[in-house]
Structures are given as structure tokens and as C-alpha cells.
Amino acid sequence: MPVEDTEEHFEDRLGAALHQAGGTYETDRRTLITAGEVRGRRLLVRRKASVLGGVAGIALVGLGGALLLPGAGDDGRRTVVASPAASGTASAQPGTVSGDELVRTLQELLPEGEFSGQQSRSTDAELPPYALTVYDDGQGKAAVSVSLSRIPQGSEQDLQAVACPDKNLTPYDSCVTSQLPDGSALMLFQGYEYPDRRVDTKRWSADLVTPQGQHVTVTEWNSAAEKDAPISRPEPPLSTAQLKTVATDTAWRTAIDAIPEDPKKPTDTLEQPPAGIDGAAIRSTLTSLLPEDVEVVSEGGQDTEYAYLVVDDGEGESLVQINVQPDMSDVEDELFGPDAETLPDGTKVVTRQGPGEKAGAGVVMWTADTIRTDGRRVVISAFNSGSQNEAATRDTPALTIEELKDIATSAKWLELA
């Protein structure tokens, strides 16, 4: 992947916090894609100020200095080196840390081994800095990267960056959070590049957020690339203790402080995202609308717009998930064509039955998709398994298409703010 292919690189970096909730249960793909497009258009100004919310944050203070490199300093730390020119840029900001320096520091922090396939971006680039190297300790090649950014303190991104994901949504082997003596929050994550495990590429990471909002993400894989590369070793090379050592090195904080403030960043007004409907309220409403013979086994979801239940009607567990979006009127025609059923109150309804995409063997997904005259959209899906990552455990979902339709068109959804 060329260095210039920057945005996709950081979309794939949402480690466990962010990286991380989007590749979850396979909801109706049309729902997610369209909702993302709409939200993207609505948040254009905000996204210019914060690429992928937090993973590529801005509002950064430009300070002098650059990377700490081995060799000098009475305290044993790496000394500060300022770069006159940034890797891959025509002209560098004073105090810029070049991409080459970031790569060199990453390699110095890794155990002895061979390195290849370096990629990087300097601190004065348009998108946030990162470094990637392919590391081989003799046990097989492994990609290792570090991404640097600043997160607004107390923001949603701040909380998400070091929060373990819902294991029912994003399967993983281990996730541990802790607070360091200096007040920094640390998350150590051991999971997979693909939540559905369609390829068994492992992704382990450490996310550090300091009290000053400096965000460091160190990620490693058991292959020479994060995607589309053969698995080259059973596990990534670094233990969680080693990941912590790399992520907490003060060199990264110095590099983050060298990121200049974006002169194009809005100063007084920043477009806020449209308020989402509370996820807990969605989950509670969904529970109240279930048939009497269905028992809730487990539940979960997100802060806004999404919830899920695992239910059992005596024939086996069945996953039920729901999205409630406050205003999707601007894409109504794209989603509800002439074949959609229109109810007396103007609500449009589409139902679908088919295989669960990227799901376990034999898993099917039944969906009722509705939109009200005010643009409120309710999409509910049920599966014949308690998890899409497992094979089907029953012949059909616990809820019929008619029951899904009744739930989606309930007037109770209009009561949610």
C-alpha cells in the first residue's frame, strides 16, 4: 500500500475501540452503508476537523522538538531530534518529525530482528503521523505499526479509545484496561483483523491516552500486512508487556506535540453531529415489544442508534438486532423503491429474507426495514443463531417476518427522543 493511501490506512486502525465497533454483527449491509453516507454528508465540516473521530484527530498544538532517539540524554531516554525536512513532503514545519524518524524509533523499540517494508507519514502531513515496519525475529514476518494523534479530552473519542468492545459484537481473546501512575489510560487488546474470522489474521494492539489527550496506538499482526497477506506465524511477535513498553515510550508523546495546529480548523464554530437516539432506550423498547414466549438471554449495543438481544423461545438462541435512526428522509428514495409497502399512516415497509453475510454456516437473516413520514427509520433483523460468528443453531429465527414487521412499525419508536 503506498504511503499516499492514507485515509484507508487509518480507517483500518480503529483498534479495539473504534477500529472496532464497526466490524461487528453483520447488520443489513444497505442499512450501514447508507447510514454512513448520510452521516458523512451531515458531518463533512466535522470530519475535516477530525478524520475518523479521534484516530486522526486534530486541534493539535504545534511545539518545537521532534523524536527521542537512542544514544543521549542523562536520564537514559532518547534525545530530541528536530528534522529539517519531513519524509514525503515538499517543505517541513519547524520541529517536524519525519516519517523516517518515526520508523527508526519504532524499530529501536522492537526486539532484535530484521526489518523491511517501511511506510510512514511525518508530523506535518495533512493526515496524522504513523510508522509501519515489517519485523522478523526469526519466527516469521509480522507487520507492526504506530499511529499518533490527539484526542479532545473528555470527548466520546477519548472514552472509546481505551474501552474494550462488547465481546458479543467484536469477538476477541483478551482485552484489559488499566490506569498508569501518570494518569494515562491503557488498553491492551488481543483479537482478530476480521471479527467474523473469515481469515484468521490476528491483530493485537495497545492504545494509550494521556491526560493531555495524546493518543498512541501500537498494532501488530501475525502476517506481513494487516489484510490480504498470508499468515506467516502463529501469533504476533510482541507480548502485551512488550506492546505496553512500546506504546508508553515518551518518544511518541514528543512526536504528537510536534504536530502543528491546522490553520484551516474552525475556531469558534464546530458542527456537532446530529443527536442519536439513546441505545439503552432502544434496547428497552425492543424488549417490551417481544412476543411473550420469547426470553431474553443476553443484551448489548452501542451508546446510540443500535442495540441487540439474544433471545430464546425454547428452540434455541436467536440474535435480534435493531437500528433506529432519527432522520433518513434524504435517502428514502434510495432505500424504499416502488416495491415498498406503504401503510395507511404513510410508513414504508420492506422485508427481506436471505443468508447472513459473512456469518456462520447455515445462518439466515430476516429483516423488516421501515421509514416513517418524518424520516425516522427502524430496521430490525433476526438470525437463526445466537451469534453470527457461530453456525446456525436452529432452522429459522425466533421471530417471524410478521413479528419483525409489527415491532418495526410500533408507535413506541415515535416516543424515543
N, C-alpha and C positions, 0 to 999 in steps of 0.2 A: 504494500500500500504506500503510495507516495506521500511525502510529508504534507503536501498541499491538501490532501484529502482529510481536512482537519475536523469538520463537524461530525462526520460519521465516526471518527475515532473517539470523540468524546461522548457521543450518544451511546456507544458501546461501553463506556466507562462507568455507567451508573451502577456501581458495586453495591453492593448489597443494600444500600438504602434506597437509592433511586434506581440505579442500574437495575434497579432491582425491583420494583413492584410491577413494572410494565410487562415483563415476560412471564406472566403468571398463568392462571387458568385461562384457557382459550375461550374468551367470550366471543360472541358473534363478531367475526373479523370486520364486517362492514360497520358495525357499531363503533368499534375502536378507531378504525381508520378515519371515518367521517367525523367523529367527535374530535379527534386530534387535529384534523384540518380546520375545523371550525374554531377550536380553541386557539390554534396557531394564528389564525387571521385576527382573532379578537385581541391577542396578546402580542401583536407584532412589535409595538413600541417596547413592551416589557422584555421581549425576547432579545431585542437588540441590546438591552442593558444587562441581560443575564442569560447567556446561552445555556439552555437546559437547566435552568434554575439551580445555581449553586455549584454544579460540576464545572461550569465555566463562568463563574461569577465575575462581576467587575466591581465598580465603585472602589477601586484599589488605590492605595496611597503610594505614590512614587517616591522611593527613598534611594539614597545612594548605596553603593555596595553591590556585591554580586555573590558568587558562590563560595562556600567554605571548602577548601581543598586540603588534602593531607599535606603535612610537612611542616607547618609552622604554627606558632601560637603557643604561649607559655602554658595555657590550660589544656593542651593536647588536642584542641579542636582544630578543624581546618581553618586556614586563614582566608580572609575575604579577598576575592579577586574580582576586579571590575573588568568587563570586556569592552573594548572599543568598538567592536562590530559584532552584531548578532548573526548567528548561523541562518542563512536563507533570507536575510533582509538586506535592503539596499543601504539603509542608514540606521544606525542604532541610537537608542536613547542613552544619555549618560548613565553609567552604572548598570547597564543592561547585562544580564546573564545570558550568555549564548546557549544555543541548543547543544553545542559540543561540550560546553562546561557541565551542563545538566547530565549528559550521558556519562561524562568522565566521573562525576560524583557518584552516580548510580553504580557504576562498575566498581569504584573504590569501596563502596559499602557492601558489595556482594563477596561471598567467599571466593577463594582462588578458583579460577576456571578460565575457559576460553570464551571470547565474545565475538559476535558478528551481528549483521542486520540492524545496525543502529538507525534510529529515527528520532527526531526531536523538533522542538519549537522553542524559540527564545522567549524571554520575558517581555520583550517589546513587540511581539507579534499581535495581530488583531485578535486572535483567539488565545486562550490561556496556554501557558507553557507545559510541556511534557517531555519525557525522555523514555525511549524504549530500546532495549537491547536483547539479543538472543544469547542466553547464557548456557554454557555446557560445563558441568562439573565432572564429566566423565561418565555420567549416568544417563545422558540423553539431553537433547536441546530443549530449552524452555524459554518462552518469551517472558520478560519481566519489564514492567513499566512503572513510571511515577507520573502522576498528574497533579498540578498545583493550581490552586485558586483561592479566592477569598469569599467567605460566606457572610452575609449580613447577620450580625449577632442577634439571636433570639428569633430568627426567621424560621419559616417552615423548613427551608432547606437545611438550616442549622440542625434542627431536630432530626430530620430524616437521614442526614449523612452518617450518623453514628447509631441508628436504630436498627436492630435486627428485623428483617422482614418477617411477615406472617408465614410460618412454615407450611401452612396449608395452601398458601398461594405460591410461594417460592421455595421448593424443596432444597434443603441443604444438609450437610453433615454436622456442621458446628458453627455457632455464632456466639461470641462472648463480647460484652461491652464492659468498660471499666473507666474510672476516672483516675488520671495521673496526679502526682503530687503538685504539679504546677497548675492544676485545674483543667487541663486538656481532657477531652473525651476521646476514647479509643474504641474502635470496633474491629475485631478480628473475625474474619468470615472464611469458611471453607465450604464451597458449593460447586456449582457447575455453570459453564457458559450458557447452556441451554436448559432452562427449567424443566422442559419436558424430556430431557435426557435423550433426545433423538441422536445426539452424538455425545459420547461420554468424555468430553473435554472438561477437565476440572479447572475451576477458577478460584483461587484463594486471594484474599486481599486484606489490607489493613487500612482503615480510614481514621485519620486523626483530625480533630478540630480543636484549635487552641482557643483560649479565652479572647484572643484578639481577632478571631474569625479566620485564621489561616487554616486552609483545608489541604491536607496531603493524602493522596490515595496511592498506595503501592499495590500492584496487582501482578500475579504470576499465574502461568498456565503450565499444564503438562504436555505442551506442544510448542512448536516454534512460532506459532501465531495464534491469536485468540480465536480465530474462526478459519474453517476451510484448510486446516493443516492436519496431517496425520498425528495421532497421539504418539509421542516419542519416549515417554517414560510413565511409570505407573502413577506418580504424583508430582506436583510442582516441587521445585528443589528446596524452597525455604520453609522452615518450620514457622509456626505462629510467633515464636520468640524472636526468630530472625526477622520476620516481617515487621514486628514491633520495633526492633532496633533500627531498621532502615527508615521506617516511617517517622520515627521520633528524632532522627538526626536533625540538628539545628540548621544544617545547610539549606534544607528546603524552606524553612521559615525566612531565612535571609533572602532566598530567591523570590519568594512571594512578596516580600517587602520591596523588591526591585521592580515589580510590575507597575508601570506608570498608570496614572489615572486616565481614563478615556475622556478626551476632550469633547467627544460627541455625546457623552452621557447626559441625559436630562438632569437638571439640578433641582428645580423646585417641584416639578410635577412628574410623577411616575405612574403610568397607567396600571391600575390594580386589576388582578384577574377577576372575572365575574365570580360572585359568591356561589359556591357549590352547595348542594343540599346535603345536610349532615348524614354521614354514613351510618351512625348509630340509629338515627330516626328511620332511615330506610330499612335497616335490619329489623327493627322492632315492628314496623308496619308490615313487612313481608311475613314475619312470624304470625302476626294477627290474622293474616289472610289465608293461611294454610288450611287445607281440609282437616277435619277433626281427627281422622285416623292416621295422621302423619305426626311423627315425633321428631323433634329437633335433637340431633346427636352432637353437633358442634356448629360453631358460627365464627364469622370474621368479616373482614372487609378493609376498606380504606376510610380516611377521615371524611371524604366527601364523595358523593355520587355512586358509590359501589359497595355492595355487600353480598355475602354468600351465606348459605346454610347447607349443612349436610343433614339430610332427613332420612327417616326410615319408616316405612309403612308396614313393616313386618315381613317384607320380601327382600330386604337388603338395602344398603345405604345408597343414597342418590344425592348428587350435588345439585343445588339450585342457586343460581347467581342472578343478580339484578343490577342494572344501571338506571339511575334516574337523573336526567339532565334537564336543567331548568328551561332552556330556550334553544331549540334546534330548528326553529322555523326557517332559518336561512338555508337549510339543506333539506327541507321537507321534500321537495320535488325530486331530489337525487335519490332519496331512500324509499319514498312511497309513491310508486308509479300508478298507472291507471288500473292495475290489477288489485290494488289495495281495497279492502272492505272499508266502507265509510258508515259509521254508526249514526243513529238519529241525532246525537249531540255533536256530530262533526268529527269525532275521533276517528283517525285512520288506523287500520289494523292489518298487519301482515304476519302470517305464520309460516314457519319453516321446519322441516324435519330432514335431518341428514347426519352424516358421520361427524363426530367431534374432531376437528382438525388438530393434528399433532397430538392426539390423545392416545390412550392405551388401546390395546387390541379389542375390537368389538364395541367401542364406546360410541354412542349416538348422542346427538344434541337436538332437543326440541325447543323451539323459540317462538315467543309471541312478542312482536315489535309494534309499539303503538306511539302515536303522537296526537296531542290534544290541539284544539284550535288556538291555544295560547302558546304553542310551541313546546310544551313540556313533553318529553319523550321518556317512556318507560319500556325497557327491554328486559325480559326475563327468559332465562334458559334453564333447562333441566337435563340431567345426564343419567345414564344407567350405570353409574359408578360413583362412589363417594369421592373420587379424585380422578382427574384426567390423566394423572401420571400412572394410573393403575389400569389393568384390564377391566372390562365390563364385569360387574358382579350380579347383574340382573338382566332380564330381557329388555325391559323398557324403563324409562324414567319413572319416578314415583308420582309425578304429576302428569296428567293428560294434557293434550293441547288445549282442550276447552278450559281446564282448570288454570292453565297458564294465562290464557286469554282473559279469564274472569279476574285474575289477580292484577294483570297489567292494566285493565280498564277500570279498576276500582276507583271510586271517588275519593278514597283515603289519600291517594297520591297528591290530590289537589290541596290537601291540608298542610303539606310539608313546605316550610319556608325555604 
